[in-house]
Amino acid sequence: MKKLIDEVNKISHKVFGEEKDLIGRVYEYFLKEFAVNATKEEGEYYTPHDIVQLIASMIEPFDGTIYDPCCGSGGMFIQSAELVKAKQGDISRINVYGQEKEAATYRLAKMNLALRGISHNLGAESDSTFTNDLHKGLYFDYIMANPPFNLKGWYNDNLKNDSRWSDYDTPPESNANYAWILHILSHMNQQKGVAGFLLANGALGDTDALNIRRKLIENDKVEAIIVLPRELFITTDISVTLWILNQNKKGGMWHGRKLRNREGEILFMDLRQWTENSVKGEQKKKVILKEDQIKRASEIYFKWQAEGTDGDNYAEPELYRSVRLDEADGIEANNFSLVPSRYIEFVDRDTNIDYDKVLTETASVVSDLLKQQRENDETLRNALKQLGYEC
């Protein structure tokens, strides 16, 4: 087995880029080529390194316990461990917990983690997170996840009165997005837990889950909503959203930073225009978030959290805005929608056009062109007359 892994590690990074999780990347290849559990509406999508780096840079899972309720091949854990090492951290201070439904993927994840010396608990078996929560009753400091998007067939009647959503409504049977949210919330450390996870954009304004979303917002669990560019995943081209939940928005010291009270506020970011970094050598169009972009997004988030920031005036058109629940055009006024474009100012450049000036300039150009055409016609007629032709 060691010889096999050594051979995998010899694969050139010129082919795979700078990603460290080559086993996960190979797993992604098989998902793409053979559509294992993957469809356009519900499927497993290996999380690219840049997205994991964005999540990790924001929630900073550099000590304590980390949980992934749909851990796949363990890529979230492995890439987070690499980031800890990059910051001269100690991976022995991190304990990871996870669960995976697919037996083959579960075995792959255990091998992947063991070979890297990462302390882990993935449960005694592979099983559904919803119907058999292998870590029931445990609470974690950090949760990172990329659940299957818009998963159907997750529900059975035994889940109707499940404790994970006893304080909320039962999530819609047709789609597991809010079941994932409530499951994640149920496992967050109740004093300081923070979670970063991906969901399809439809969850931002899903009318079927409006009551759940409203209560999540009113209970002040949602800290930030960040819409990501399209084409980040190799197996799907959809744009997805990074959600950040936080159990403590009251402020205080956190990872060496002094945070302000952010109760009643949510930070919205729209990164859909960050598509200039294309990846070469792929069979389909793919973009990547570069280090400077990840740093920029994290700085926006950290500055918003920081003591001294005025949340009521924290905004940049077409990029981000801090919004209060109760302000005139705030979240309550927008029927608890979390769609960033409802709040972030987008510049209508057409309103800055001086139409009278444009029409005048256009008319002048057209007049000059017509004059030039008449002169050309006259020149042509004179030339033809000299050759003996009558026009």
N, C-alpha and C positions, 0 to 999 in steps of 0.2 A: 504493500500500500504506500509506504514511504517513497519507494522508487517511482510509483505512478504520480504522486503529488509533486515530486521533484521535477518530473518531466513536464507537468502542467505549468510549474513555476518558471520553466525555461521559455515559455511562449513569449514572443517578442511583444513589448509594450507598444511597438510601432503599429502593431495590428490592433491591440486592445486599448490603446491610449494609456492613461496614467491610473486606471482603476486597479485597485489592489485585490479585489475579490474575483479572481479569475474563475474559480469554481462556479460562483454565482453567475458570471458572465456566460460561461458555457451553458449553464442551466437556462439562462435567458435565450440563448441560441436555439435550444431545443423547444422552448415555448413558442418561439417565433416560427420555426420551421415545421413543427408538427402540431401546433395548436393544442398542446396539452392543457386541458381545462381552460382554454382561452377562447373567448368569443368577443365580438365587438361590444356587447353589452355587459358581460360579466366574465371576468377572467383574472388570472394571476399575471401581474406585471412586475417583473424584476425592477427594483428601484435603482435608477442610475446613480453613480457616485455623486454627481453634482447636486442632485435633489437631496440625498442623504446628508451631504455636507451643509446644505442650506438649513435643513431641519435641525441638525446637530449644532450648527453655529448659533441658532436662535434659542434653543432650550438648554444647551450646554450640559449634556449628560455625562459629565466627566468624573462623577463619583456616585456612590450609592447603588440603587437598584434600577435596572432598565427592563421594560416589558414590551413585548411585541405580540399581540394576540393572533397574528396571522403571519408568522415569521418566515415562511417560505424556506429558502435555502440558508437563511441566517445572515443575509447580506447587510441588513441594518446594523446588526451587532458588530460584524467584522469591520465595516467601514467606520463605525463610531470608535471602535478600538484603535484603528489607524489614526483617527483624528486625535485621540487622547495621547497616543505616542508622539504625534507631531508636536503637541504642546508640552512635551516632556512630562506627561502624566504617567500614572501607574495603573495599568489595566487590572492589576490584582485588587484594586479598590472598587472595581466594578463587578457586580453580579447580575447576570442577565437571565431573564425568564421569558419563555415564549410558548407558543402552541401552534401546531400545524395540523391541518385536516388530512392532507394527502400522505399516505404511508411512505411512499418513495421519497418525497420531498423532506419529510420528517427525518428519515435516516440520513439523507444528504446533509441536512442542517447539523445534526449531531456530529457527523464526521468533520464537517467544515469547521465547527467551533472547537472540537477536541484537538484537531491538528494545529490550531493556533494557540492552544493553552488558555482559552477563554472559559472561565467558570460559568457554567450554564445549567439551567433546569428547564427542560422542554416537556416535562411531564413524563409519565411512564409509557405513554403510547400516543399515537396520532389519533386525533378526534376533533369533532366540530367544537369550536369555541362557544357557540350558542347552546348547543344541546348538552355538552359535557365540559363545563369550565374546569380545567385541570388546576387552576390556581385560585379557586373560589376562596374568598376571605382574606386574600393577600392584597396589600396596598404597596404601590411602587412610587419611587421618587420621580422617575421619568418614563414616559410611554412614547414610543415611536412606532408608527404603523403605516402600511400602504395596503389597506383592505381591498379585496376584489371589488371593482366598481359596479355599483347598481346590482348587487347580488340578489338573485331570486332563489326561491326554494329553501330559504334559510329557516323558515318558521314551522313549528308544529304546535299542537294545542297545549302541550306541557309548558310552553313558554308564556302563556297568556298572563299569568300572575307572577311572573318571574321578579325576584327582588331587585334586579338590575334596573328595572323601569317602574318600580312600585311608586316612586315619587313623581313619575311622569306618565304619559300615555303609553300604551303598548305600541311599539313601532309598526309601521305599515307592513303587512305581509308581503306586499308586492316588491319591496325593495329594502335591503338590509342597511342602507346608509346610516339611518338614525339608530338602528340596533347597535352598530359598531360604536357610534358616539356614546351611547349610554353605557355600553359595556366598558369602554375605555374610562369613562367618568367613574364608574363603580370601582375601578382598581387604582385610582389616583390617590396618593397620600393626601389625607384630608386636610392637612395643615399647609403643605408646601408642594404638592404634586403639580407637575406641569406636563402637558402632552402636546406633541406635534404629529399630525397625521394627514394623509391625503384622502380626498373624496372627489367624486365627480362633481362638476359645477352645479348640476341640478339640485343638489342638496341645499344650496344657498337660499332657494326660494320655493322649495317643494311644498305645495299646498296641503298634501296629505299629512305632512309632519309639522304643520304650522304650530299646533299647540305645544309640541315638544320643543321646537325652536324658541318659541316665545318664553317658555319657562326656563330654558337654558340661559337665555339672555337676561331675564329678570333675576335669576339666581346668580348672575354675574360670573358665569363659568367661561364665557367666550372672551378671549383676550385679543386675538388678532385673526384676520381673514386675509389670505394672500393668494390672489389668482395668478397662476403660473402660465408661462408661454405654451403654445402648442408645440408639438413635435419633440418634446423632451424625452418621451419614451420611444424605444425602438419598435415595440409591438403595438402601439396605438398612437394616433396623431391628435387625440383630444387634449384640450386644456383642462387642467385639474386645479383644485384648490388646496392650499395648505391651511389647515385649521390649527390654531394654538389655543388650548384650554389651560386655565390657571386657577388653582384652588385659593390663591392668595394674591389679590390685587390691591391690598391695603398698603403696600409699601414696606420699607425697611431694607436692611442689608441683604444682598443676594449676589453671591459669587464676586464679592469685592466691589460691587456697585451699590450706591444708595438709591433706592427706588421710591418714587412718589406714590401717593394714593391714586389708583386708576379706576376706582369703583364707578360703575355706570358708564364707562367708556369702552369703545372697541376701536382698534386700529385697523383700517382697511388699506390694502396695497393692491395695485393692479400692475403686474409685471408682463402683461401680454405683449407689450411692444419690445421686449428684450429678446429679439429673435435674430440678431445680426450675426451670432456665432454659429455657423453651420459646421457640421461634422462631415469630413470627407471619408470616402471609402465605404459608406453604408449603402444598402440596396434601396433605401427610401430616404426622404428628406428627414434630417434630424438636427436639432440645435442643442446647445449646451450652455449652461450658466457658467460663466468664467469666474475666477477667484475674485476679481474686483467687483463683479456684480453681486456675488454672495456677500462680500464685505459691505457693500452699499446697502443692501436690504437689511442686513443685521444692524448696521449703524442707525438706520431709520427706526427700527424696532427698539433698540437700546436707548436712543435719545428720547423716544416717546415715553419709555418707562422711567427715565431718570428724573430725580428731584430737580426742580427748577424749570421744567418744561411746562409751558402753558398748553394743556390739552385742548382747550377751546379754540386755539388758533394754530394748531399743528397740522399743516397741510401743504402740499405742493400739487398744483394742477396736473392731472393725468398720471399721477404716481401714487399719492397716499393722502389720507385724511383721518384724523381722529374724530370720532362721532360719539355724541352722548345719546343715551336712551331717550331723554326727555326734551331735547332741543327741538326748535320749530320744524326743522326738516330732518329730524333725527330718526332713530330706529323705530320707535313706537309710531311715529307719524307715517312711516313707510311700511306699516303692518308687519313689523319684525322681519323684514327681508334682510338678508346678509349679502346681497349682490353688491359688490363694491361700486359699480358704475352708477348706482342710485345715490351715492354720497360723494364720490370723488369728482371734482370739477374737470370736465373735459372742454377744452377750448374750441368754440365754434369759429373756426378761422374765416368762414364766410361772412360773419358779422363785421369783420375788420376791413372788408373790401369797400372802397369808394366806387360804387357802381357808376355814378355819373362820370367820374374821371376815366374809369375803364371803358365806358361806352364812347366817350369823346376820343380817347386814344385809339380805340378800335376803328371808329369812323374815319379818323385821320389816316390810319394805315390803309384801310380799304380804298379811300379816295386816292392816296398816292399810288396804290397798285393799279387802279383803274386808269389813272393818268398815264402811268408808265405803259400800260397795255395799249392805250390809244396812240401813244408816240411810236410804239413798236409797229402797230398796224400801219401807221402813216409811212414809216420808213420802208416797210415791206411793199406797200403799194407803189411808192416812188421807184423802188428798185425794179419791180416788175414792169413798170411803164418804160423804163430805160431799156429793157430787154424786148420791148415791143408788145407786151401783154397789156390788154385793157382790163381794169378792175372796176 
